Amino acid sequence: MLELYQTEWCRGSQRVRQRMTELGIDFVTRQVAEDPADRDLLEVETGVRTVPVLLFADGSVLDGTDRILDRLAELPSAECDSTPSSRERESLLAGVPMS
């Protein structure tokens, strides 16, 4: 399952949460400290100190609102005849081929 490291007040985090919800992607949100100086745990988990950050089950990381939204834009839209399942969307998002 995807983990979204974010803060409630961050506009970028809000945009990413909204788009992932629209696409039907299952994810867990992880709240991080407001002050970037207090984000040691975030850096240990993801290698970065800024939000939003997506952490994949394989440990790979995608950070930054624009990078995350660009990757989400590559996914098939809900209007497609063959709408992918949440698991398929997560795999497409991570760039991992389906088995």
Biopython code that builds the backbone (N, CA, C, O; Angstrom):
import numpy as np
from Bio.PDB.StructureBuilder import StructureBuilder

atoms = [
    (1, "MET", "N", (0.847, -1.183, 0.000)),
    (1, "MET", "CA", (0.000, 0.000, 0.000)),
    (1, "MET", "C", (0.888, 1.241, 0.000)),
    (1, "MET", "O", (1.961, 1.258, 0.603)),
    (2, "LEU", "N", (0.425, 2.259, -0.677)),
    (2, "LEU", "CA", (1.133, 3.533, -0.723)),
    (2, "LEU", "C", (0.977, 4.280, 0.601)),
    (2, "LEU", "O", (-0.064, 4.207, 1.254)),
    (3, "GLU", "N", (2.023, 4.992, 0.978)),
    (3, "GLU", "CA", (1.975, 5.864, 2.145)),
    (3, "GLU", "C", (2.250, 7.286, 1.673)),
    (3, "GLU", "O", (3.257, 7.545, 1.014)),
    (4, "LEU", "N", (1.354, 8.202, 2.011)),
    (4, "LEU", "CA", (1.523, 9.607, 1.658)),
    (4, "LEU", "C", (1.917, 10.374, 2.906)),
    (4, "LEU", "O", (1.112, 10.552, 3.820)),
    (5, "TYR", "N", (3.160, 10.826, 2.936)),
    (5, "TYR", "CA", (3.635, 11.675, 4.028)),
    (5, "TYR", "C", (3.222, 13.091, 3.680)),
    (5, "TYR", "O", (3.530, 13.587, 2.596)),
    (6, "GLN", "N", (2.522, 13.746, 4.603)),
    (6, "GLN", "CA", (1.894, 15.027, 4.283)),
    (6, "GLN", "C", (1.552, 15.798, 5.549)),
    (6, "GLN", "O", (1.691, 15.300, 6.666)),
    (7, "THR", "N", (1.099, 17.031, 5.339)),
    (7, "THR", "CA", (0.520, 17.826, 6.422)),
    (7, "THR", "C", (-0.850, 18.296, 5.938)),
    (7, "THR", "O", (-1.062, 18.471, 4.738)),
    (8, "GLU", "N", (-1.757, 18.496, 6.851)),
    (8, "GLU", "CA", (-3.117, 18.911, 6.505)),
    (8, "GLU", "C", (-3.143, 20.310, 5.891)),
    (8, "GLU", "O", (-3.964, 20.574, 5.012)),
    (9, "TRP", "N", (-2.273, 21.201, 6.328)),
    (9, "TRP", "CA", (-2.298, 22.586, 5.876)),
    (9, "TRP", "C", (-1.584, 22.799, 4.545)),
    (9, "TRP", "O", (-1.730, 23.861, 3.939)),
    (10, "CYS", "N", (-0.818, 21.820, 4.077)),
    (10, "CYS", "CA", (-0.032, 21.951, 2.850)),
    (10, "CYS", "C", (-0.940, 21.817, 1.635)),
    (10, "CYS", "O", (-1.584, 20.784, 1.453)),
    (11, "ARG", "N", (-0.998, 22.851, 0.804)),
    (11, "ARG", "CA", (-1.853, 22.846, -0.384)),
    (11, "ARG", "C", (-1.439, 21.730, -1.350)),
    (11, "ARG", "O", (-2.297, 21.084, -1.952)),
    (12, "GLY", "N", (-0.156, 21.506, -1.498)),
    (12, "GLY", "CA", (0.311, 20.430, -2.363)),
    (12, "GLY", "C", (-0.149, 19.069, -1.866)),
    (12, "GLY", "O", (-0.573, 18.227, -2.658)),
    (13, "SER", "N", (-0.069, 18.852, -0.566)),
    (13, "SER", "CA", (-0.546, 17.598, 0.012)),
    (13, "SER", "C", (-2.034, 17.422, -0.244)),
    (13, "SER", "O", (-2.490, 16.324, -0.562)),
    (14, "GLN", "N", (-2.785, 18.499, -0.106)),
    (14, "GLN", "CA", (-4.232, 18.449, -0.347)),
    (14, "GLN", "C", (-4.521, 18.066, -1.793)),
    (14, "GLN", "O", (-5.404, 17.248, -2.054)),
    (15, "ARG", "N", (-3.790, 18.646, -2.724)),
    (15, "ARG", "CA", (-3.999, 18.354, -4.149)),
    (15, "ARG", "C", (-3.692, 16.892, -4.462)),
    (15, "ARG", "O", (-4.427, 16.246, -5.209)),
    (16, "VAL", "N", (-2.612, 16.375, -3.893)),
    (16, "VAL", "CA", (-2.241, 14.984, -4.124)),
    (16, "VAL", "C", (-3.285, 14.047, -3.515)),
    (16, "VAL", "O", (-3.711, 13.091, -4.164)),
    (17, "ARG", "N", (-3.697, 14.312, -2.277)),
    (17, "ARG", "CA", (-4.738, 13.479, -1.631)),
    (17, "ARG", "C", (-6.005, 13.456, -2.471)),
    (17, "ARG", "O", (-6.587, 12.394, -2.693)),
    (18, "GLN", "N", (-6.431, 14.618, -2.937)),
    (18, "GLN", "CA", (-7.654, 14.721, -3.718)),
    (18, "GLN", "C", (-7.548, 13.905, -5.004)),
    (18, "GLN", "O", (-8.470, 13.163, -5.344)),
    (19, "ARG", "N", (-6.440, 14.037, -5.714)),
    (19, "ARG", "CA", (-6.297, 13.337, -6.987)),
    (19, "ARG", "C", (-6.220, 11.827, -6.790)),
    (19, "ARG", "O", (-6.807, 11.070, -7.564)),
    (20, "MET", "N", (-5.502, 11.384, -5.762)),
    (20, "MET", "CA", (-5.406, 9.955, -5.492)),
    (20, "MET", "C", (-6.777, 9.384, -5.131)),
    (20, "MET", "O", (-7.113, 8.265, -5.519)),
    (21, "THR", "N", (-7.555, 10.153, -4.392)),
    (21, "THR", "CA", (-8.907, 9.730, -4.039)),
    (21, "THR", "C", (-9.777, 9.646, -5.282)),
    (21, "THR", "O", (-10.531, 8.687, -5.451)),
    (22, "GLU", "N", (-9.677, 10.645, -6.155)),
    (22, "GLU", "CA", (-10.448, 10.644, -7.409)),
    (22, "GLU", "C", (-10.121, 9.417, -8.267)),
    (22, "GLU", "O", (-10.999, 8.863, -8.928)),
    (23, "LEU", "N", (-8.861, 9.004, -8.251)),
    (23, "LEU", "CA", (-8.428, 7.867, -9.043)),
    (23, "LEU", "C", (-8.720, 6.525, -8.372)),
    (23, "LEU", "O", (-8.542, 5.469, -8.980)),
    (24, "GLY", "N", (-9.170, 6.572, -7.114)),
    (24, "GLY", "CA", (-9.479, 5.339, -6.397)),
    (24, "GLY", "C", (-8.249, 4.578, -5.940)),
    (24, "GLY", "O", (-8.285, 3.353, -5.819)),
    (25, "ILE", "N", (-7.166, 5.288, -5.686)),
    (25, "ILE", "CA", (-5.925, 4.661, -5.231)),
    (25, "ILE", "C", (-5.964, 4.535, -3.714)),
    (25, "ILE", "O", (-6.197, 5.513, -3.005)),
    (26, "ASP", "N", (-5.732, 3.322, -3.227)),
    (26, "ASP", "CA", (-5.666, 3.101, -1.784)),
    (26, "ASP", "C", (-4.342, 3.643, -1.259)),
    (26, "ASP", "O", (-3.281, 3.366, -1.818)),
    (27, "PHE", "N", (-4.415, 4.411, -0.191)),
    (27, "PHE", "CA", (-3.202, 4.943, 0.429)),
    (27, "PHE", "C", (-3.468, 5.257, 1.893)),
    (27, "PHE", "O", (-4.613, 5.421, 2.315)),
    (28, "VAL", "N", (-2.401, 5.337, 2.644)),
    (28, "VAL", "CA", (-2.445, 5.706, 4.047)),
    (28, "VAL", "C", (-1.734, 7.039, 4.181)),
    (28, "VAL", "O", (-0.663, 7.231, 3.604)),
    (29, "THR", "N", (-2.317, 7.964, 4.936)),
    (29, "THR", "CA", (-1.628, 9.237, 5.161)),
    (29, "THR", "C", (-0.819, 9.165, 6.444)),
    (29, "THR", "O", (-1.244, 8.585, 7.443)),
    (30, "ARG", "N", (0.335, 9.760, 6.388)),
    (30, "ARG", "CA", (1.233, 9.868, 7.545)),
    (30, "ARG", "C", (1.470, 11.350, 7.798)),
    (30, "ARG", "O", (2.042, 12.048, 6.961)),
    (31, "GLN", "N", (1.030, 11.820, 8.945)),
    (31, "GLN", "CA", (1.236, 13.222, 9.314)),
    (31, "GLN", "C", (2.695, 13.448, 9.695)),
    (31, "GLN", "O", (3.303, 12.617, 10.369)),
    (32, "VAL", "N", (3.245, 14.560, 9.267)),
    (32, "VAL", "CA", (4.619, 14.917, 9.628)),
    (32, "VAL", "C", (4.613, 16.259, 10.351)),
    (32, "VAL", "O", (3.646, 17.018, 10.274)),
    (33, "ALA", "N", (5.684, 16.533, 11.039)),
    (33, "ALA", "CA", (5.808, 17.775, 11.799)),
    (33, "ALA", "C", (5.691, 18.983, 10.871)),
    (33, "ALA", "O", (6.174, 18.958, 9.739)),
    (34, "GLU", "N", (5.050, 20.031, 11.358)),
    (34, "GLU", "CA", (4.914, 21.252, 10.563)),
    (34, "GLU", "C", (6.260, 21.891, 10.269)),
    (34, "GLU", "O", (6.510, 22.328, 9.145)),
    (35, "ASP", "N", (7.119, 21.946, 11.258)),
    (35, "ASP", "CA", (8.415, 22.599, 11.114)),
    (35, "ASP", "C", (9.401, 21.656, 10.410)),
    (35, "ASP", "O", (9.710, 20.583, 10.930)),
    (36, "PRO", "N", (9.896, 22.053, 9.225)),
    (36, "PRO", "CA", (10.849, 21.192, 8.515)),
    (36, "PRO", "C", (12.069, 20.805, 9.351)),
    (36, "PRO", "O", (12.670, 19.758, 9.109)),
    (37, "ALA", "N", (12.439, 21.620, 10.317)),
    (37, "ALA", "CA", (13.574, 21.297, 11.172)),
    (37, "ALA", "C", (13.277, 20.102, 12.078)),
    (37, "ALA", "O", (14.199, 19.490, 12.617)),
    (38, "ASP", "N", (12.002, 19.768, 12.248)),
    (38, "ASP", "CA", (11.596, 18.664, 13.113)),
    (38, "ASP", "C", (11.194, 17.414, 12.324)),
    (38, "ASP", "O", (10.407, 16.603, 12.812)),
    (39, "ARG", "N", (11.718, 17.258, 11.131)),
    (39, "ARG", "CA", (11.293, 16.152, 10.268)),
    (39, "ARG", "C", (12.349, 15.062, 10.123)),
    (39, "ARG", "O", (12.536, 14.505, 9.041)),
    (40, "ASP", "N", (13.037, 14.764, 11.220)),
    (40, "ASP", "CA", (14.066, 13.723, 11.182)),
    (40, "ASP", "C", (13.487, 12.371, 10.781)),
    (40, "ASP", "O", (14.086, 11.659, 9.975)),
    (41, "LEU", "N", (12.328, 12.006, 11.336)),
    (41, "LEU", "CA", (11.716, 10.719, 11.025)),
    (41, "LEU", "C", (11.349, 10.635, 9.540)),
    (41, "LEU", "O", (11.547, 9.596, 8.909)),
    (42, "LEU", "N", (10.816, 11.722, 8.984)),
    (42, "LEU", "CA", (10.486, 11.752, 7.562)),
    (42, "LEU", "C", (11.733, 11.504, 6.723)),
    (42, "LEU", "O", (11.697, 10.747, 5.753)),
    (43, "GLU", "N", (12.825, 12.141, 7.097)),
    (43, "GLU", "CA", (14.066, 11.975, 6.344)),
    (43, "GLU", "C", (14.589, 10.546, 6.451)),
    (43, "GLU", "O", (15.101, 9.998, 5.475)),
    (44, "VAL", "N", (14.465, 9.947, 7.619)),
    (44, "VAL", "CA", (14.897, 8.556, 7.794)),
    (44, "VAL", "C", (14.056, 7.625, 6.917)),
    (44, "VAL", "O", (14.595, 6.724, 6.274)),
    (45, "GLU", "N", (12.741, 7.839, 6.890)),
    (45, "GLU", "CA", (11.834, 6.974, 6.128)),
    (45, "GLU", "C", (11.928, 7.182, 4.616)),
    (45, "GLU", "O", (11.824, 6.222, 3.853)),
    (46, "THR", "N", (12.125, 8.439, 4.175)),
    (46, "THR", "CA", (12.007, 8.749, 2.752)),
    (46, "THR", "C", (13.250, 9.365, 2.119)),
    (46, "THR", "O", (13.385, 9.362, 0.896)),
    (47, "GLY", "N", (14.148, 9.888, 2.928)),
    (47, "GLY", "CA", (15.338, 10.545, 2.394)),
    (47, "GLY", "C", (15.143, 12.019, 2.105)),
    (47, "GLY", "O", (16.075, 12.681, 1.649)),
    (48, "VAL", "N", (13.947, 12.557, 2.360)),
    (48, "VAL", "CA", (13.674, 13.977, 2.144)),
    (48, "VAL", "C", (13.003, 14.572, 3.383)),
    (48, "VAL", "O", (12.518, 13.848, 4.253)),
    (49, "ARG", "N", (12.986, 15.911, 3.444)),
    (49, "ARG", "CA", (12.404, 16.591, 4.604)),
    (49, "ARG", "C", (11.174, 17.419, 4.231)),
    (49, "ARG", "O", (10.610, 18.103, 5.084)),
    (50, "THR", "N", (10.754, 17.363, 2.964)),
    (50, "THR", "CA", (9.621, 18.161, 2.520)),
    (50, "THR", "C", (8.441, 17.273, 2.158)),
    (50, "THR", "O", (8.612, 16.087, 1.874)),
    (51, "VAL", "N", (7.246, 17.848, 2.168)),
    (51, "VAL", "CA", (6.033, 17.120, 1.813)),
    (51, "VAL", "C", (5.420, 17.752, 0.574)),
    (51, "VAL", "O", (5.677, 18.922, 0.289)),
    (52, "PRO", "N", (4.626, 17.013, -0.156)),
    (52, "PRO", "CA", (4.221, 15.626, 0.029)),
    (52, "PRO", "C", (5.261, 14.645, -0.516)),
    (52, "PRO", "O", (6.068, 14.978, -1.384)),
    (53, "VAL", "N", (5.213, 13.430, 0.022)),
    (53, "VAL", "CA", (6.095, 12.351, -0.399)),
    (53, "VAL", "C", (5.280, 11.063, -0.454)),
    (53, "VAL", "O", (4.541, 10.757, 0.482)),
    (54, "LEU", "N", (5.408, 10.306, -1.545)),
    (54, "LEU", "CA", (4.790, 8.983, -1.642)),
    (54, "LEU", "C", (5.860, 7.929, -1.409)),
    (54, "LEU", "O", (6.922, 7.949, -2.031)),
    (55, "LEU", "N", (5.560, 7.006, -0.499)),
    (55, "LEU", "CA", (6.447, 5.877, -0.228)),
    (55, "LEU", "C", (5.738, 4.623, -0.713)),
    (55, "LEU", "O", (4.609, 4.341, -0.313)),
    (56, "PHE", "N", (6.417, 3.868, -1.584)),
    (56, "PHE", "CA", (5.867, 2.652, -2.147)),
    (56, "PHE", "C", (6.267, 1.450, -1.302)),
    (56, "PHE", "O", (7.219, 1.517, -0.525)),
    (57, "ALA", "N", (5.539, 0.360, -1.456)),
    (57, "ALA", "CA", (5.796, -0.858, -0.688)),
    (57, "ALA", "C", (7.222, -1.370, -0.886)),
    (57, "ALA", "O", (7.796, -1.978, 0.017)),
    (58, "ASP", "N", (7.790, -1.126, -2.062)),
    (58, "ASP", "CA", (9.154, -1.588, -2.337)),
    (58, "ASP", "C", (10.220, -0.647, -1.782)),
    (58, "ASP", "O", (11.415, -0.886, -1.959)),
    (59, "GLY", "N", (9.783, 0.439, -1.101)),
    (59, "GLY", "CA", (10.719, 1.397, -0.509)),
    (59, "GLY", "C", (11.068, 2.558, -1.408)),
    (59, "GLY", "O", (11.749, 3.486, -0.971)),
    (60, "SER", "N", (10.617, 2.538, -2.671)),
    (60, "SER", "CA", (10.918, 3.661, -3.551)),
    (60, "SER", "C", (10.085, 4.875, -3.150)),
    (60, "SER", "O", (9.022, 4.750, -2.541)),
    (61, "VAL", "N", (10.591, 6.043, -3.504)),
    (61, "VAL", "CA", (10.016, 7.309, -3.063)),
    (61, "VAL", "C", (9.774, 8.218, -4.260)),
    (61, "VAL", "O", (10.585, 8.281, -5.184)),
    (62, "LEU", "N", (8.653, 8.917, -4.228)),
    (62, "LEU", "CA", (8.357, 9.961, -5.204)),
    (62, "LEU", "C", (7.991, 11.192, -4.390)),
    (62, "LEU", "O", (7.033, 11.167, -3.617)),
    (63, "ASP", "N", (8.754, 12.274, -4.560)),
    (63, "ASP", "CA", (8.520, 13.463, -3.743)),
    (63, "ASP", "C", (8.180, 14.669, -4.601)),
    (63, "ASP", "O", (8.521, 14.733, -5.782)),
    (64, "GLY", "N", (7.501, 15.622, -3.979)),
    (64, "GLY", "CA", (7.137, 16.872, -4.641)),
    (64, "GLY", "C", (5.781, 16.804, -5.299)),
    (64, "GLY", "O", (5.457, 15.841, -5.994)),
    (65, "THR", "N", (4.993, 17.835, -5.073)),
    (65, "THR", "CA", (3.629, 17.896, -5.611)),
    (65, "THR", "C", (3.612, 17.710, -7.120)),
    (65, "THR", "O", (2.868, 16.870, -7.624)),
    (66, "ASP", "N", (4.414, 18.474, -7.849)),
    (66, "ASP", "CA", (4.393, 18.407, -9.306)),
    (66, "ASP", "C", (4.811, 17.039, -9.818)),
    (66, "ASP", "O", (4.189, 16.515, -10.742)),
    (67, "ARG", "N", (5.845, 16.451, -9.241)),
    (67, "ARG", "CA", (6.297, 15.131, -9.688)),
    (67, "ARG", "C", (5.236, 14.081, -9.432)),
    (67, "ARG", "O", (4.999, 13.216, -10.276)),
    (68, "ILE", "N", (4.591, 14.149, -8.268)),
    (68, "ILE", "CA", (3.545, 13.174, -7.940)),
    (68, "ILE", "C", (2.349, 13.350, -8.869)),
    (68, "ILE", "O", (1.836, 12.372, -9.411)),
    (69, "LEU", "N", (1.897, 14.603, -9.057)),
    (69, "LEU", "CA", (0.743, 14.849, -9.922)),
    (69, "LEU", "C", (1.046, 14.491, -11.374)),
    (69, "LEU", "O", (0.165, 14.005, -12.082)),
    (70, "ASP", "N", (2.276, 14.722, -11.828)),
    (70, "ASP", "CA", (2.654, 14.322, -13.183)),
    (70, "ASP", "C", (2.544, 12.810, -13.343)),
    (70, "ASP", "O", (2.055, 12.326, -14.363)),
    (71, "ARG", "N", (2.996, 12.067, -12.340)),
    (71, "ARG", "CA", (2.903, 10.604, -12.406)),
    (71, "ARG", "C", (1.448, 10.165, -12.376)),
    (71, "ARG", "O", (1.060, 9.249, -13.100)),
    (72, "LEU", "N", (0.639, 10.811, -11.543)),
    (72, "LEU", "CA", (-0.784, 10.479, -11.474)),
    (72, "LEU", "C", (-1.482, 10.754, -12.805)),
    (72, "LEU", "O", (-2.410, 10.038, -13.180)),
    (73, "ALA", "N", (-1.038, 11.787, -13.516)),
    (73, "ALA", "CA", (-1.638, 12.141, -14.798)),
    (73, "ALA", "C", (-1.390, 11.073, -15.860)),
    (73, "ALA", "O", (-2.110, 11.015, -16.857)),
    (74, "GLU", "N", (-0.390, 10.237, -15.658)),
    (74, "GLU", "CA", (-0.089, 9.168, -16.604)),
    (74, "GLU", "C", (-1.040, 7.986, -16.469)),
    (74, "GLU", "O", (-1.082, 7.122, -17.344)),
    (75, "LEU", "N", (-1.801, 7.941, -15.383)),
    (75, "LEU", "CA", (-2.712, 6.823, -15.148)),
    (75, "LEU", "C", (-3.954, 6.943, -16.012)),
    (75, "LEU", "O", (-4.378, 8.053, -16.335)),
    (76, "PRO", "N", (-4.543, 5.815, -16.392)),
    (76, "PRO", "CA", (-5.806, 5.864, -17.134)),
    (76, "PRO", "C", (-6.876, 6.564, -16.305)),
    (76, "PRO", "O", (-6.957, 6.380, -15.091)),
    (77, "SER", "N", (-7.691, 7.363, -16.970)),
    (77, "SER", "CA", (-8.746, 8.079, -16.247)),
    (77, "SER", "C", (-9.913, 7.153, -15.943)),
    (77, "SER", "O", (-10.032, 6.070, -16.517)),
    (78, "ALA", "N", (-10.761, 7.592, -15.040)),
    (78, "ALA", "CA", (-11.921, 6.806, -14.631)),
    (78, "ALA", "C", (-12.908, 6.653, -15.782)),
    (78, "ALA", "O", (-13.767, 5.772, -15.743)),
    (79, "GLU", "N", (-12.796, 7.506, -16.815)),
    (79, "GLU", "CA", (-13.715, 7.444, -17.942)),
    (79, "GLU", "C", (-13.370, 6.316, -18.916)),
    (79, "GLU", "O", (-14.166, 6.006, -19.802)),
    (80, "CYS", "N", (-12.210, 5.706, -18.766)),
    (80, "CYS", "CA", (-11.802, 4.635, -19.666)),
    (80, "CYS", "C", (-12.729, 3.430, -19.520)),
    (80, "CYS", "O", (-13.277, 3.171, -18.449)),
    (81, "ASP", "N", (-12.891, 2.699, -20.631)),
    (81, "ASP", "CA", (-13.727, 1.495, -20.590)),
    (81, "ASP", "C", (-13.157, 0.446, -19.647)),
    (81, "ASP", "O", (-13.906, -0.241, -18.952)),
    (82, "SER", "N", (-11.846, 0.320, -19.621)),
    (82, "SER", "CA", (-11.216, -0.686, -18.763)),
    (82, "SER", "C", (-10.496, 0.026, -17.624)),
    (82, "SER", "O", (-9.272, 0.155, -17.633)),
    (83, "THR", "N", (-11.260, 0.478, -16.658)),
    (83, "THR", "CA", (-10.702, 1.195, -15.516)),
    (83, "THR", "C", (-9.884, 0.238, -14.659)),
    (83, "THR", "O", (-10.400, -0.794, -14.230)),
    (84, "PRO", "N", (-8.608, 0.561, -14.400)),
    (84, "PRO", "CA", (-7.778, -0.326, -13.590)),
    (84, "PRO", "C", (-8.258, -0.384, -12.144)),
    (84, "PRO", "O", (-8.854, 0.565, -11.634)),
    (85, "SER", "N", (-7.990, -1.500, -11.500)),
    (85, "SER", "CA", (-8.296, -1.639, -10.078)),
    (85, "SER", "C", (-7.321, -0.785, -9.278)),
    (85, "SER", "O", (-6.343, -0.271, -9.821)),
    (86, "SER", "N", (-7.593, -0.636, -7.988)),
    (86, "SER", "CA", (-6.701, 0.139, -7.123)),
    (86, "SER", "C", (-5.301, -0.465, -7.127)),
    (86, "SER", "O", (-4.315, 0.272, -7.165)),
    (87, "ARG", "N", (-5.197, -1.797, -7.088)),
    (87, "ARG", "CA", (-3.893, -2.458, -7.097)),
    (87, "ARG", "C", (-3.169, -2.190, -8.413)),
    (87, "ARG", "O", (-1.966, -1.932, -8.424)),
    (88, "GLU", "N", (-3.907, -2.251, -9.523)),
    (88, "GLU", "CA", (-3.307, -1.973, -10.828)),
    (88, "GLU", "C", (-2.846, -0.522, -10.920)),
    (88, "GLU", "O", (-1.781, -0.241, -11.470)),
    (89, "ARG", "N", (-3.646, 0.405, -10.382)),
    (89, "ARG", "CA", (-3.248, 1.816, -10.391)),
    (89, "ARG", "C", (-1.969, 2.020, -9.595)),
    (89, "ARG", "O", (-1.070, 2.742, -10.025)),
    (90, "GLU", "N", (-1.892, 1.378, -8.427)),
    (90, "GLU", "CA", (-0.688, 1.517, -7.599)),
    (90, "GLU", "C", (0.526, 0.998, -8.352)),
    (90, "GLU", "O", (1.589, 1.617, -8.310)),
    (91, "SER", "N", (0.386, -0.126, -9.037)),
    (91, "SER", "CA", (1.499, -0.666, -9.807)),
    (91, "SER", "C", (1.877, 0.235, -10.962)),
    (91, "SER", "O", (3.060, 0.439, -11.233)),
    (92, "LEU", "N", (0.871, 0.782, -11.652)),
    (92, "LEU", "CA", (1.145, 1.732, -12.740)),
    (92, "LEU", "C", (1.846, 2.962, -12.208)),
    (92, "LEU", "O", (2.785, 3.462, -12.828)),
    (93, "LEU", "N", (1.402, 3.452, -11.071)),
    (93, "LEU", "CA", (1.991, 4.634, -10.464)),
    (93, "LEU", "C", (3.442, 4.394, -10.103)),
    (93, "LEU", "O", (4.289, 5.271, -10.280)),
    (94, "ALA", "N", (3.726, 3.216, -9.602)),
    (94, "ALA", "CA", (5.089, 2.883, -9.197)),
    (94, "ALA", "C", (5.958, 2.504, -10.391)),
    (94, "ALA", "O", (7.181, 2.420, -10.281)),
    (95, "GLY", "N", (5.305, 2.273, -11.543)),
    (95, "GLY", "CA", (6.061, 1.869, -12.717)),
    (95, "GLY", "C", (6.435, 0.395, -12.694)),
    (95, "GLY", "O", (7.325, -0.035, -13.428)),
    (96, "VAL", "N", (5.754, -0.384, -11.847)),
    (96, "VAL", "CA", (6.026, -1.802, -11.724)),
    (96, "VAL", "C", (5.061, -2.570, -12.609)),
    (96, "VAL", "O", (3.850, -2.388, -12.483)),
    (97, "PRO", "N", (5.559, -3.433, -13.509)),
    (97, "PRO", "CA", (4.637, -4.183, -14.355)),
    (97, "PRO", "C", (3.777, -5.131, -13.531)),
    (97, "PRO", "O", (4.217, -5.668, -12.514)),
    (98, "MET", "N", (2.544, -5.327, -13.988)),
    (98, "MET", "CA", (1.633, -6.252, -13.321)),
    (98, "MET", "C", (2.076, -7.671, -13.633)),
    (98, "MET", "O", (2.531, -7.963, -14.739)),
    (99, "SER", "N", (1.938, -8.559, -12.638)),
    (99, "SER", "CA", (2.285, -9.963, -12.867)),
    (99, "SER", "C", (1.069, -10.737, -13.311)),
    (99, "SER", "O", (1.158, -11.940, -13.555)),
]
sb = StructureBuilder()
sb.init_structure("model")
sb.init_model(0)
sb.init_chain("A")
sb.init_seg("    ")
for serial, (resi, resn, name, xyz) in enumerate(atoms, 1):
    if name == "N":
        sb.init_residue(resn, " ", resi, " ")
    sb.init_atom(name, np.array(xyz, "f"), 0.0, 1.0, " ", f" {name:<3s}", serial, name[0])
structure = sb.get_structure()
